[in-house]
Amino acid sequence: MRPLDFETISKVLWQIPLPSVDCVVGVASGGIVPASLLAHQLRVPLYLLAINFRAPDNSPQHPAPELLQELPPIPQEARILLVDDVSVTGKTLDLARSLLVGHPVTTLAFKGRADIVIFPEIAECVYWPWKV
């Protein structure tokens, strides 16, 4: 498992070109910290979307990702940066995007598959500094 520290993550976030957006939507729970960092950096509101697919050991615990709570009150037609920590299959981000119809959405994952991937060179599992 590869460890990454906040300093490394922060340096990369400041170097990567990010789209102009009206808000950041984080996929809870893995995307809460990454989305918070990006919302702070972009100075836009943060919303959380509670979707669950994987168990704490990273194995799928449902046949497909499931929405666990009602959608947050995101302003109509807001440009969204949709953020998760890891997107292995893309199914969680696909579900989230389908729930955000009417919004221009750019997906971002720290690792895996998305429109923007912060660490595309990392193939192995990552120990994120916010995980306990």
PLY file of the C-alpha trace (Angstrom):
ply
format ascii 1.0
element vertex 132
property float x
property float y
property float z
element edge 131
property int vertex1
property int vertex2
end_header
0.00 0.00 0.00
1.41 3.36 -1.01
1.23 6.18 1.56
0.57 9.75 0.44
0.86 12.74 2.75
-1.13 15.98 2.76
1.87 18.00 1.53
2.24 15.85 -1.61
-1.50 15.93 -2.28
-1.65 19.70 -1.77
1.26 20.35 -4.16
-0.39 18.31 -6.90
-3.79 19.98 -6.37
-2.25 23.43 -6.80
-0.50 22.37 -10.03
-3.38 20.67 -11.84
-5.67 22.81 -14.02
-9.19 22.70 -12.65
-12.38 23.69 -14.47
-14.41 26.76 -13.57
-17.28 25.46 -11.41
-20.03 26.80 -9.18
-19.75 24.07 -6.56
-18.05 20.85 -5.59
-20.06 17.69 -4.88
-18.23 15.05 -2.88
-19.20 11.39 -2.90
-19.54 10.41 0.75
-17.81 8.92 2.40
-14.51 8.46 0.54
-14.77 11.74 -1.32
-15.51 13.98 1.68
-11.93 15.07 2.39
-10.83 15.35 -1.27
-13.98 17.36 -2.11
-13.45 19.59 0.94
-9.88 20.33 -0.14
-11.02 21.21 -3.66
-14.02 23.31 -2.57
-11.69 25.26 -0.29
-9.11 25.72 -3.05
-11.75 26.78 -5.61
-13.65 28.88 -3.04
-17.00 27.39 -3.94
-19.72 25.69 -1.87
-19.44 22.01 -0.99
-22.29 19.51 -1.15
-22.16 15.84 -0.22
-23.84 13.01 -2.07
-24.26 9.87 0.05
-23.64 6.91 -2.24
-22.33 3.57 -1.09
-20.92 0.66 -3.07
-17.88 -0.67 -1.21
-17.28 -2.00 2.29
-14.44 -0.63 4.46
-12.15 -3.37 3.10
-12.85 -2.00 -0.44
-14.86 -5.04 -1.57
-18.23 -4.37 -3.24
-21.00 -4.72 -0.67
-23.91 -4.09 -3.05
-24.55 -5.29 -6.63
-24.37 -1.63 -7.70
-23.82 1.74 -5.99
-26.80 2.90 -3.93
-28.01 6.39 -3.04
-28.37 6.47 0.75
-29.91 9.93 1.28
-31.88 12.53 -0.57
-29.95 14.73 -3.01
-28.56 17.94 -1.50
-30.18 21.24 -2.63
-27.73 22.10 -5.43
-28.65 25.28 -7.33
-30.26 24.62 -10.70
-27.80 24.39 -13.63
-24.78 24.87 -11.34
-21.51 23.70 -12.90
-20.34 20.83 -10.73
-16.99 19.28 -9.94
-17.96 15.77 -8.78
-15.23 14.35 -6.53
-14.38 10.93 -5.10
-11.15 9.60 -3.66
-10.95 6.47 -5.83
-13.00 5.41 -8.82
-12.21 1.79 -9.66
-15.05 0.85 -12.01
-16.58 4.29 -12.47
-20.01 2.97 -11.35
-20.33 5.32 -8.37
-19.46 8.41 -10.42
-21.81 7.19 -13.18
-24.70 6.94 -10.70
-23.86 10.35 -9.25
-23.72 11.93 -12.71
-27.13 10.40 -13.58
-28.60 11.98 -10.43
-27.23 15.40 -11.38
-29.07 15.70 -14.71
-29.37 19.33 -15.80
-25.97 20.20 -14.38
-22.72 20.34 -16.35
-20.58 17.82 -14.45
-16.83 17.21 -14.52
-15.71 14.16 -12.56
-12.50 14.09 -10.55
-10.91 11.20 -8.67
-7.64 11.22 -6.82
-6.95 7.76 -8.28
-8.70 5.62 -10.89
-11.13 6.61 -13.63
-12.63 10.10 -14.06
-12.47 13.13 -16.35
-9.61 14.41 -14.16
-7.38 12.03 -12.22
-5.00 13.61 -9.72
-2.62 10.65 -9.43
-2.93 8.74 -12.75
0.47 7.13 -12.27
-0.59 5.25 -9.13
-1.97 1.78 -9.80
-1.60 0.23 -6.35
-3.77 0.82 -3.27
-3.17 4.11 -1.48
-3.09 4.90 2.23
-4.77 8.32 2.37
-3.61 10.53 5.27
-7.22 11.08 6.44
-8.03 7.36 6.78
-7.70 5.86 10.24
0 1
1 2
2 3
3 4
4 5
5 6
6 7
7 8
8 9
9 10
10 11
11 12
12 13
13 14
14 15
15 16
16 17
17 18
18 19
19 20
20 21
21 22
22 23
23 24
24 25
25 26
26 27
27 28
28 29
29 30
30 31
31 32
32 33
33 34
34 35
35 36
36 37
37 38
38 39
39 40
40 41
41 42
42 43
43 44
44 45
45 46
46 47
47 48
48 49
49 50
50 51
51 52
52 53
53 54
54 55
55 56
56 57
57 58
58 59
59 60
60 61
61 62
62 63
63 64
64 65
65 66
66 67
67 68
68 69
69 70
70 71
71 72
72 73
73 74
74 75
75 76
76 77
77 78
78 79
79 80
80 81
81 82
82 83
83 84
84 85
85 86
86 87
87 88
88 89
89 90
90 91
91 92
92 93
93 94
94 95
95 96
96 97
97 98
98 99
99 100
100 101
101 102
102 103
103 104
104 105
105 106
106 107
107 108
108 109
109 110
110 111
111 112
112 113
113 114
114 115
115 116
116 117
117 118
118 119
119 120
120 121
121 122
122 123
123 124
124 125
125 126
126 127
127 128
128 129
129 130
130 131
